[in-house]
Amino acid sequence: MVAGPARKAPPFSGAIDPFSSVAEELELVEQNLTRAIRSSEHTLTEIASHLIHGGGKRIRPVVTLLAFRNFGGKEVEDIVDIATAIELIHTATLLHDDIIDGAEVRRGKESAYKKFGLKATLVTGDFLFIKAFEFAGKFDDTVVQWTADACARLTEGEMLQGFFNRNTDVTFEDYLEIVKRKTASLFQTGARVGAYLAGASPSMVEKMDRYGMNLGIAFQMIDDVLDVVGHKEILGKPTGMDLRDGNPSLPIIFALHERQKAVTEAFECSHPTNEKIRQAIDAIGQGRAVQQAKSSSKDYAERADKVIKEIPPSLYRNGLKTLVQLIIERDF
């Protein structure tokens, strides 16, 4: 892949589509992903393709690319490789998550776990982790360490979530710790590495680190809300999955603190019936939990937005700002 000439940024007044502003770079990421999942073992390629080409939004690569471009990054090949690595890591975790949760649906179609079985899906997840470090491993020690740290935090977050599975003692602070590690770490790493590879100052790299962390937290909080009040057609999976799996999402935690009996019973039950799930979702909707979760998401989105105001203005800064709004204003 050959880095093309730097594009002249158009005027940066007003909101812009963050995806369009890095469309050329995103296309290179897609090409990388397609090449990365090729294997002499056809099943590995088939399973990886099932998810990678199954409708992912590429939000993490977009954050990475925007951060890089915002600070004047020119070597497109480098940042495209890092964005590819981050998406491969994310995809690997989804494959493993579906195994852990026994998920039957992902992105509106049969999950890889359901279609291909546990063993093949597990090995494919490992395959994607390895492929990710083919891209990330060529950089300096700092980038490699940050990427490895993100992977370590992902696994720690998964273990912590497992500890609080169907545990009604879970607190908001426990939830934040899970989300910082399990979801926000890749947003944080992408934003941080993007700025670093562009040659941004240490203070600006730290600001992008904070932006990514807060954006990732807001993103997960809205995902949690959508699991309660969203539409299956938009989500690509049924609602109520967190209750079904016993995962402590934010609306569930707030509802547990309201001592809603239907929610407590469904959350504690190892195999809740569809009726139990329906009653619990109705109870959450009738209480304050959804509004509290939306308010929390808005709070973290505002923290991300505040960081954006501290970095130099550009087309790409506007893209980072708009991305915050797109995330918290997703369809309910």
TAHU-V871933 format. One record per helix or strand. SS is the DSSP state (h for helix, s for strand). FROM is the first residue (numbers start at 1). LEN is the number of residues. If there is no record, write none. Layout:
# TAHU-V871933
ss->SS from->FROM len->LEN
ss->SS from->FROM len->LEN
This chain:
# TAHU-V871933
ss->h from->18 len->4
ss->h from->23 len->14
ss->h from->42 len->11
ss->h from->59 len->12
ss->h from->76 len->26
ss->s from->105 len->2
ss->s from->109 len->2
ss->h from->112 len->5
ss->h from->118 len->19
ss->h from->141 len->23
ss->h from->172 len->26
ss->h from->202 len->28
ss->h from->232 len->4
ss->h from->241 len->5
ss->h from->250 len->8
ss->h from->261 len->8
ss->h from->274 len->13
ss->h from->289 len->20
ss->h from->315 len->14
